[in-house]
Amino acid sequence: MFKYVIRRLLIAVPVLAGISLVLFTILALAPGDPFEELATNPNVPREVAQALRKQFGLDDPVMVRYVRWFGSMAQGDWGFSFVSRVNVSTLILQRLPTSLFVLGTAQLLGILIALPIGTLSAVRPYSLFDQVATTLAFVGFSLPTFFTGILFILFFSIYLDWLPFIYRAAIGAACWRWWWERARQAIMPVAVLGLFQGAALTRFVRSAVLEVIRLDYINTARAKGLSERVTVVKHAVRNALIPVVTLVALQIPTIFTGAVITEQIFRVPGIGSLLISSILANDTPVIMAITFVFSGLVVLFNLLADILYGWLDPRITYR
């Protein structure tokens, strides 16, 4: 196991380097410039704009800029934001706790919804519960998050006035009141994302459990006198989770980008909203840092999924 993890980590280094090269080249060749407004502003002398471009190396060849960026990133220097005038690492660390809290809770909610509902639907196929759960899963997966987000705001914020529809990073409260206000303002974005993820996962859990529960070894476990609960949980669900783990491992990194719309609706100051504002402002260092972090998360969670395979299925060995 240890040698396998080390080998995968060593393979990840050239993979991430290749991804970063492609991302940097695309961003460098894309139209737009962070100092474009300075060049068209008559109040800013041309010499000042040229000096700024030379200072940040924007006129250098793409490969020279990439080598400079990659070397700085390897040393922990992620660059300087042209818009916010702060270090990119500082800017990301300011937004990261909010994203981890909201998006992590939403993903956990989706898993807690999908596992029991999908399993019960597979154990009782074509029953009333299965038909209702499958229908709701299709409806929940079909509705976009911006639509459900607006519905939540209209119902819980406008009509009932129960929950705030704007997420505030700075809460003027202390102790338990601070936790209560933070939980209240996170309920709607977490629910919108969690229900959407849960609806998507429910279909995969049902399909995976339904395929496993019909195999011969499940009937053998029942014939040995094992209870239905032990047979389903220990033998059927555990083996059925292998494709589900793959899906969840791929969903966790992409939920950061997939939550961009939800963060915009509820004004959540997270990584997704930072990415959108940076794209609109052509803030290349911030865009590059966030996309590279997403790429690293995809590689990391794929490795974690492969490790979980061995725990779920003892027949899988690592060499």
C-alpha positions as CSV (number, residue, x, y, z in Angstrom):
1,M,0.0,0.0,0.0
2,F,2.7,2.5,1.0
3,K,4.7,1.9,-2.2
4,Y,1.6,2.2,-4.3
5,V,0.7,5.6,-2.7
6,I,4.3,6.9,-3.2
7,R,4.3,5.8,-6.8
8,R,1.0,7.5,-7.5
9,L,2.2,10.7,-5.8
10,L,5.4,10.7,-8.0
11,I,3.2,10.1,-11.1
12,A,1.0,13.1,-10.0
13,V,3.9,15.5,-10.2
14,P,4.4,15.4,-14.1
15,V,0.6,15.2,-14.5
16,L,0.1,18.4,-12.6
17,A,3.0,20.0,-14.4
18,G,1.4,19.2,-17.7
19,I,-2.0,20.4,-16.6
20,S,-0.5,23.7,-15.4
21,L,1.3,24.2,-18.7
22,V,-1.9,23.7,-20.7
23,L,-3.9,26.0,-18.4
24,F,-1.2,28.7,-18.4
25,T,-0.9,28.6,-22.2
26,I,-4.7,28.9,-22.7
27,L,-5.0,31.8,-20.3
28,A,-2.0,33.5,-21.8
29,L,-3.4,33.3,-25.3
30,A,-6.9,34.2,-24.3
31,P,-8.1,37.7,-25.3
32,G,-8.1,40.3,-22.6
33,D,-5.5,41.9,-20.4
34,P,-5.5,42.9,-16.7
35,F,-4.0,46.3,-17.6
36,E,-6.3,46.9,-20.6
37,E,-8.2,49.6,-18.8
38,L,-4.9,51.5,-18.1
39,A,-4.0,51.4,-21.7
40,T,-7.3,53.0,-22.7
41,N,-7.5,55.4,-19.8
42,P,-6.4,58.9,-21.0
43,N,-5.5,59.9,-17.4
44,V,-2.8,57.3,-17.1
45,P,0.4,58.0,-19.0
46,R,1.5,55.4,-21.4
47,E,4.9,55.1,-19.7
48,V,3.2,54.1,-16.5
49,A,1.2,51.4,-18.2
50,Q,4.3,50.1,-20.0
51,A,6.3,50.1,-16.7
52,L,3.6,48.0,-15.0
53,R,3.5,45.5,-17.8
54,K,7.3,45.2,-17.7
55,Q,7.3,44.9,-13.9
56,F,4.9,41.9,-14.0
57,G,6.5,40.4,-17.1
58,L,3.3,40.5,-19.3
59,D,5.3,41.2,-22.4
60,D,7.7,38.2,-22.0
61,P,7.2,35.0,-24.0
62,V,4.7,32.5,-22.7
63,M,7.2,29.9,-21.8
64,V,9.3,32.4,-19.9
65,R,6.3,33.5,-17.9
66,Y,5.3,29.9,-17.3
67,V,8.7,28.8,-16.0
68,R,8.8,31.9,-13.7
69,W,5.3,31.2,-12.4
70,F,5.9,27.4,-11.9
71,G,9.2,28.1,-10.1
72,S,7.5,30.7,-7.8
73,M,4.6,28.4,-7.1
74,A,6.9,25.5,-6.2
75,Q,8.4,27.8,-3.6
76,G,5.0,28.7,-2.1
77,D,4.6,32.1,-3.9
78,W,1.4,31.9,-5.9
79,G,1.6,35.4,-7.3
80,F,0.0,38.8,-6.8
81,S,-3.6,39.7,-7.7
82,F,-3.8,42.5,-10.2
83,V,-7.3,43.5,-9.0
84,S,-7.3,43.0,-5.2
85,R,-3.6,44.1,-4.8
86,V,-2.9,41.2,-2.3
87,N,-1.1,37.9,-2.6
88,V,-3.1,35.2,-4.3
89,S,-2.5,32.7,-1.4
90,T,-3.9,35.3,1.1
91,L,-6.9,35.9,-1.1
92,I,-7.7,32.1,-1.4
93,L,-7.2,31.5,2.3
94,Q,-9.7,34.2,3.0
95,R,-12.4,32.5,0.9
96,L,-11.4,28.8,1.5
97,P,-13.0,28.3,5.0
98,T,-16.4,29.5,3.8
99,S,-16.3,27.2,0.7
100,L,-15.2,24.3,2.8
101,F,-18.0,24.8,5.3
102,V,-20.8,25.4,2.8
103,L,-19.8,23.0,0.1
104,G,-18.5,20.3,2.4
105,T,-21.7,20.3,4.4
106,A,-23.7,20.2,1.2
107,Q,-21.8,17.2,-0.1
108,L,-22.2,15.4,3.2
109,L,-25.9,16.1,3.1
110,G,-26.1,14.7,-0.4
111,I,-24.4,11.5,0.7
112,L,-26.6,11.1,3.8
113,I,-29.7,11.5,1.5
114,A,-28.5,9.2,-1.3
115,L,-27.3,6.2,0.7
116,P,-30.4,5.2,2.6
117,I,-32.9,6.3,-0.1
118,G,-31.0,4.6,-2.9
119,T,-30.5,1.4,-0.9
120,L,-34.2,1.2,0.2
121,S,-35.3,1.8,-3.4
122,A,-33.0,-1.1,-4.6
123,V,-34.2,-3.5,-1.8
124,R,-37.8,-2.8,-2.7
125,P,-37.7,-2.3,-6.5
126,Y,-40.9,-1.0,-8.3
127,S,-42.7,-0.5,-5.0
128,L,-44.5,2.8,-4.1
129,F,-41.4,4.0,-2.2
130,D,-39.2,3.2,-5.1
131,Q,-41.4,5.0,-7.6
132,V,-41.7,8.1,-5.4
133,A,-38.0,8.2,-4.6
134,T,-37.0,7.7,-8.3
135,T,-39.4,10.4,-9.4
136,L,-38.2,12.9,-6.8
137,A,-34.6,12.1,-7.7
138,F,-35.2,12.8,-11.4
139,V,-37.0,16.0,-10.6
140,G,-34.3,17.2,-8.2
141,F,-31.5,16.4,-10.7
142,S,-33.4,18.1,-13.5
143,L,-34.0,21.4,-11.7
144,P,-31.0,23.7,-12.0
145,T,-29.6,25.1,-8.7
146,F,-30.4,28.7,-9.7
147,F,-34.1,27.9,-10.0
148,T,-34.3,26.0,-6.7
149,G,-32.2,28.8,-5.1
150,I,-34.7,31.4,-6.2
151,L,-37.6,29.3,-5.0
152,F,-35.9,28.9,-1.6
153,I,-35.4,32.7,-1.3
154,L,-39.0,33.5,-2.3
155,F,-40.4,31.0,0.1
156,F,-38.2,31.0,3.2
157,S,-36.9,34.6,3.0
158,I,-39.6,36.7,1.3
159,Y,-42.8,34.9,2.3
160,L,-41.9,33.4,5.6
161,D,-39.0,35.6,6.6
162,W,-37.3,32.8,8.4
163,L,-33.8,32.8,6.8
164,P,-31.5,35.5,5.4
165,F,-30.8,35.2,1.7
166,I,-27.4,37.0,1.7
167,Y,-24.5,35.2,3.2
168,R,-22.3,37.5,5.3
169,A,-18.7,36.7,6.1
170,A,-18.6,39.1,9.0
171,I,-21.3,38.4,11.6
172,G,-21.7,41.0,14.4
173,A,-22.3,38.4,17.2
174,A,-20.4,36.3,19.6
175,C,-20.4,32.9,21.3
176,W,-23.5,30.8,20.5
177,R,-25.2,33.6,18.7
178,W,-22.4,33.7,16.1
179,W,-22.8,30.0,15.4
180,W,-26.6,30.3,15.2
181,E,-26.4,33.1,12.7
182,R,-23.8,31.4,10.6
183,A,-26.0,28.2,10.6
184,R,-29.1,30.1,9.6
185,Q,-27.5,31.8,6.6
186,A,-25.9,28.6,5.4
187,I,-29.1,26.5,5.5
188,M,-30.4,27.6,2.1
189,P,-27.2,27.3,0.0
190,V,-26.3,24.0,1.7
191,A,-29.9,22.7,1.1
192,V,-29.9,23.7,-2.6
193,L,-26.5,22.1,-3.3
194,G,-27.1,19.1,-1.0
195,L,-30.5,18.2,-2.5
196,F,-29.1,18.5,-6.0
197,Q,-26.1,16.3,-5.2
198,G,-28.3,13.8,-3.3
199,A,-30.7,13.5,-6.2
200,A,-27.8,12.7,-8.6
201,L,-26.2,10.2,-6.2
202,T,-29.5,8.5,-5.3
203,R,-29.9,7.1,-8.9
204,F,-26.3,5.7,-8.9
205,V,-26.7,4.1,-5.4
206,R,-30.0,2.5,-6.5
207,S,-28.5,1.2,-9.7
208,A,-25.4,-0.2,-8.0
209,V,-27.2,-1.8,-5.1
210,L,-29.9,-3.3,-7.4
211,E,-27.1,-4.9,-9.6
212,V,-25.3,-6.4,-6.6
213,I,-28.3,-7.6,-4.6
214,R,-29.3,-10.0,-7.3
215,L,-26.0,-11.9,-7.3
216,D,-25.6,-15.4,-6.1
217,Y,-23.5,-14.6,-3.0
218,I,-26.3,-12.4,-1.6
219,N,-28.7,-15.4,-1.9
220,T,-26.0,-17.6,-0.2
221,A,-25.8,-15.2,2.7
222,R,-29.5,-15.2,3.1
223,A,-29.5,-19.1,2.9
224,K,-27.0,-19.2,5.8
225,G,-29.5,-17.5,8.0
226,L,-28.1,-13.9,8.1
227,S,-30.7,-11.2,8.7
228,E,-31.8,-9.0,5.9
229,R,-30.2,-6.0,7.5
230,V,-26.8,-7.6,7.8
231,T,-27.0,-9.1,4.3
232,V,-27.9,-5.7,2.7
233,V,-25.5,-3.5,4.7
234,K,-22.5,-5.7,5.1
235,H,-22.5,-7.6,1.8
236,A,-24.6,-5.8,-0.8
237,V,-24.1,-2.1,0.0
238,R,-20.4,-2.4,0.7
239,N,-19.7,-4.0,-2.7
240,A,-22.1,-1.6,-4.4
241,L,-20.3,1.4,-3.1
242,I,-17.3,1.0,-5.4
243,P,-18.8,2.8,-8.4
244,V,-20.4,5.3,-6.0
245,V,-17.0,6.1,-4.4
246,T,-15.6,6.9,-7.9
247,L,-18.5,9.2,-8.6
248,V,-18.2,11.0,-5.2
249,A,-14.4,11.3,-5.6
250,L,-14.9,13.1,-8.9
251,Q,-17.8,15.2,-7.6
252,I,-16.0,16.7,-4.6
253,P,-13.5,18.8,-6.6
254,T,-16.0,19.8,-9.2
255,I,-18.5,20.9,-6.6
256,F,-16.3,23.9,-6.0
257,T,-16.8,25.1,-9.6
258,G,-20.4,23.7,-9.8
259,A,-21.4,25.9,-6.9
260,V,-20.5,29.1,-8.7
261,I,-24.1,29.8,-9.5
262,T,-25.3,29.1,-6.0
263,E,-22.6,31.3,-4.5
264,Q,-23.7,34.1,-6.8
265,I,-27.4,33.7,-5.8
266,F,-26.8,33.7,-2.1
267,R,-23.7,36.0,-2.3
268,V,-21.5,33.4,-0.6
269,P,-17.9,34.7,-0.5
270,G,-16.4,31.5,-1.6
271,I,-13.9,30.2,-4.1
272,G,-16.5,29.9,-6.9
273,S,-17.5,33.6,-6.7
274,L,-13.8,34.6,-6.5
275,L,-13.2,32.6,-9.7
276,I,-16.0,34.3,-11.5
277,S,-14.9,37.8,-10.5
278,S,-11.3,37.0,-11.4
279,I,-12.4,35.8,-14.9
280,L,-14.4,39.0,-15.5
281,A,-11.4,41.1,-14.4
282,N,-8.8,39.0,-16.3
283,D,-7.0,38.5,-13.1
284,T,-4.7,35.7,-14.5
285,P,-2.7,34.9,-11.3
286,V,-5.9,34.2,-9.3
287,I,-7.5,32.2,-12.2
288,M,-4.4,30.1,-12.6
289,A,-4.1,29.4,-8.9
290,I,-7.7,28.3,-8.4
291,T,-7.8,26.1,-11.5
292,F,-4.5,24.5,-10.5
293,V,-5.9,23.8,-7.0
294,F,-9.0,22.2,-8.7
295,S,-6.7,20.0,-10.8
296,G,-4.7,19.0,-7.7
297,L,-8.0,18.1,-5.9
298,V,-9.0,15.8,-8.8
299,V,-5.7,13.9,-8.7
300,L,-5.8,13.7,-4.9
301,F,-9.4,12.4,-4.6
302,N,-8.8,9.9,-7.4
303,L,-6.0,8.5,-5.3
304,L,-8.3,8.4,-2.2
305,A,-10.9,6.6,-4.2
306,D,-8.4,3.9,-5.3
307,I,-7.4,3.5,-1.7
308,L,-11.0,3.1,-0.6
309,Y,-11.5,0.4,-3.2
310,G,-9.2,-1.9,-1.2
311,W,-11.1,-1.4,1.9
312,L,-14.5,-2.0,0.2
313,D,-13.3,-5.0,-1.7
314,P,-10.6,-7.2,-0.1
315,R,-10.0,-8.9,-3.5
316,I,-8.3,-5.7,-4.7
317,T,-4.6,-5.6,-4.1
318,Y,-2.0,-2.8,-4.6
319,R,1.3,-3.6,-6.3
